[in-house]
Amino acid sequence: PQDMGRLCRDAVDEVRASYPDADIRLRLTDELHGRWDGSRLSQLLANLLTNAVRYGTGPIVVEAAGHDGQVILTVSNEGNPIPGRALPTLFDPLTRAGPADRRGTAAGMGLGLFICRCIASAHQGTIEVASSETGTSFTVRLPRSPA
């Protein structure tokens, strides 16, 4: 048994410790309890938040909401859109959507989003991305009690 609200708070705190200037806002609504691997979901959240800090601009919004037997997580940020040509392979291993990290940290190997997809799939969930001139959002949908 896990509390997605606690997992989100912990992931936000972890990323804020590494990026103290990041403006991360957390919105938790409805019932956020379920049966998941908390360590893996913490990893998923940390990967999405770190990407938002590195590649986005402005505030980052983390939302978690319970709906109809599932929990929906969304990590959104402002900034340049992910190029349309990169979207079909964004969750593939060893793939990067853009050039080097804007914050000066070492560039990743292109495994973070692949790992996020694997974690979502292992929980019988999904992960999607939407990116436009107004910003980028990653949405993860997880059943409360995967088989």
N, C-alpha and C positions, 0 to 999 in steps of 0.2 A: 504494500500500500504506500502511495506517495501523495504529497500535496504539491500540485504544480505551482501554486503560489509561492511556496517556500523554495522550490527549485529555481523559479524565476528570480526571486529576491537574491538568492545565493549567487546565481550566475551574474546578475547585475553587479553585485558587490565585488565579485572576483574581477570582472572586466574594469570596473572603476578603479580598483587597486593598481592595475597595470596601466590604465589610461586615465589619470586623475582629472584631466581637462575635458573628458567626454561628457556630454550632456545626455544622460540616459534617463528616460521617463518610463515609469512602470504603471500599467493599468491592469488591474485584476478584477474580474467580475464573475458572478455566478459560482456554481459548484466546481471546484478544481481538484477534487480527489479522484484517484484512479489507481490502477495496478500497472506499474511500469518499472523499468530498470532506471532508478534515479541517477545512477552514475552516468549511464549513457545519455540520458536526456539532459543532464548538466553539461555534458560534452557538446551535444548538439546546440544548446543555447549559447554556450561560450563561443563556439565556432561562428554562429550567426552574428553575435554581438561584436566579436573581434573584426569580422569582415565589415560590418557597418561602421565601426570606428575607423578602420583603415581606409576604406574606399568611399565613404559617404561624407556629407557635410551637414552641419546643423545638428539639431536634436535627433536622437534615436528613440523610437517609441517601441516598447515591448508590451504586447497585449496578450493576455490569456483569458479565455472565456469558455465556460462550459455550456454546451448545447446538445440536446437530444442524444445522450449516451456517448458524447465525444468531447474532447477539449481541443480548442483551436488556439494555436500560438501564432502570433505575427510579430516579426521584427521588421521595422520600417525605418528608412533614413532618406534624407534629401540628398541631392547630388546628381552628377551626370548619370544618365541611364546606362544600363548594361547594353552594349551593342546587340541589335537584333540577331546578327549572325552568330553570336555567342550563346544565345538562349537554348538552342536545341541540345547542346553538349555541356551546358553549365555544370550539371551534376555528374559528369563523367570523370573518372580518375585522371590525374595529371593534366587537368585543363584549367586555364586561367582566362578570365574574361577581359582583363585589361593589363596595362603595363604595371611597372613596379609600384609597390606600396607608397602611398603619398605621405605617410607619417614617418618614414625613415627607417622602419624596422625591416628586418630581413624578409624578403619575399617568400611566400609559402610555396609549397611544391604542387599545389593544385589538388590537394586531397580533402580539404575541409568540407566542401559541399558534397563531395562523394560520400564522405563519412556521415554527414547529416542525412543523406538519402538512405544510406544503409540502416542507420538507427531508426528512422521513421518507418522504413519497410519492415524491420525486425519487430516493430510494435504494431504491425498491420495498419500503419498509417501512411500518409502521403506528405510530400513537400512540393510546393510550387513557388514560382517567382513571377512577379509582375514588375516591370520596370518601364518608366516613361520619363518625360522631362520633369515631372513633379517629384519623382523619387523612386525608390526601389523597396519592395515588400516581399519578404519570404513568409509563406504561410504553411504551417505544419498542422495537420489534422490527425488526431490520435483517438482511437476508441478508448473508453475508460477502462475496459477490461479485455485486452487482446487475448486470444486463445493461446 
